[in-house]
């Protein structure tokens, strides 16, 4: 008798393997815990700087988690040939947009913040494919300079949360507030020093929880509004009114979208390398398009621009779990968290010195990640040191002298007054001048950052 031919199907790639439900849930929750603090810090910092009331900040937190969850699901599972990188990546709110959003809110109002975000999202969808093909124009020389400025520009915001914004106030920089913040920072340092693996990765989250518990007997907490919040609900679209689209605000947020693309590109390439599924330009373009969708969804639902979180890239490297369905479960958990207004209200009620201490560590870590990225740049025999120096200098001008552009039109104040926008434009143009024009010297904008370097600790 003839033997029946083997009908065994080819083994699935580890990225496409579905793990047992229990393990999927635990690993998905682990991803959420690693990125949660970084994700909610953005609405907390923005809400405080924009002088929004506590309930509104709680609404922003819920919208932030909801949009992050939806974008994570899109990235992990994909939508046809249009959206999603289909890798185990987790999306969350990017710090890149914080300073421009604060400036836009102060000059034009919240309607312009979310109108410009929607416009940036549409812009992101339009340029995702061209950007994926022209990523060489945003090498570590450019991204490292900009990421460094992002972190440096936000340290002042953290200081304002710790000390207060009014130097004439009676409790400004109160020793008790500084001591609380210092204790939280010390706790985070000790967790990082004496723990390993997952516990070390959630040190900032543990610092937030511990700092809040210490703040209770100090009289710095007020959770009275939590009882009024519902257990289930969705923030209404366009909560602040019909979106507005001031040209300067739109330009500034479109530049932010390009910076977000550089962040996500490095992280997606790293995950592709780690999982053994290198990305094609089409894969990369689909992942970047999902970032663009985050701008549209964020603008409609009162959320924020999302990027691929580096913390979760590091977690993939640590656990060696390559299934994209783990990230999908994390996205589902984030969506569920975003549907619980009471949770958003609790987070919005955290004391400002506690938020500021955690923010200080995270923003300083962003700066360190930028410096680490610049370590891959070739400086000998090139003009790259000049590119970095001038880009950081121009970017920091509005941080150290906020009124430096006061005599210029409003559109100049919005674009030039944003450290991130001005640093990005300067780094991009200077890189073109020195490294992509005829007669340039020895070009050395550096090789792409490796997976192990991109999967660095620290927020995105």
Order of alpha helices (4+ residues) and beta strands (2+ residues): alpha-alpha-beta-alpha-alpha-alpha-alpha-alpha-alpha-alpha-alpha-beta-alpha-alpha-alpha-alpha-alpha-alpha-alpha-alpha
